[in-house]
Amino acid sequence: MAAAHLHRVLKEVFGLESFRPAQEDVVRAALTKRSTLAIELSKNYDARKDRGREKLDNMIAYAQSARCRWRLILRQFGETIGGEACRDRDNCRNAGSREPLAAAS
């Protein structure tokens, strides 16, 4: 496939002016149905990035939550417990002593 054709498709379809370094070689290999390590690595990286983002979001939710931390940890591992709050962790012990937040003006 001619370089001019690849650049025209890049511009028309994706609105991009040029390839990133080594990207043209990867695209050319993919279009000629040759397996490329870069494509496989890219797929693996994207999946790993998504898993990492999900873990980070869960940690942020844990840190910012006012719920029972023990329940949150159990939920992360697919477990549950019945009953009310555990009354043993910081959020459970302090649940009744919290001041309500003032309304935003």
WODAWO-V787660 format. One record per backbone hydrogen bond with DSSP energy under -1.0 kcal/mol. CO is the residue of the C=O (numbers start at 0). NH is the residue of the N-H. E is the energy in kcal/mol with one decimal. If there is no record, write none. Layout:
CO:NH:E, CO:NH:E
This chain:
1:5:-2.1, 2:6:-2.4, 3:7:-2.1, 4:8:-2.5, 5:9:-2.4, 6:10:-2.0, 7:11:-3.0, 8:12:-2.8, 9:13:-1.1, 9:15:-1.7, 19:22:-2.0, 21:25:-1.4, 22:26:-2.6, 23:27:-2.7, 24:28:-2.3, 25:29:-2.4, 26:30:-2.6, 27:31:-1.4, 28:33:-2.9, 29:32:-1.5, 35:39:-1.6, 36:40:-3.0, 37:41:-2.2, 38:42:-2.1, 39:43:-2.5, 40:44:-2.8, 41:45:-2.5, 42:46:-2.1, 43:47:-2.4, 44:48:-2.9, 45:49:-2.3, 46:50:-2.2, 47:51:-2.5, 48:52:-2.4, 49:53:-2.2, 50:54:-2.2, 51:55:-2.4, 52:56:-2.7, 53:57:-2.1, 54:58:-2.2, 55:59:-2.4, 56:60:-2.4, 57:61:-2.2, 58:62:-2.4, 59:63:-2.2, 60:64:-1.2, 67:71:-1.7, 68:72:-2.3, 69:73:-2.4, 70:74:-2.7, 71:75:-1.8, 72:76:-1.1, 73:78:-3.1, 74:77:-1.7, 88:92:-2.8, 89:93:-2.0
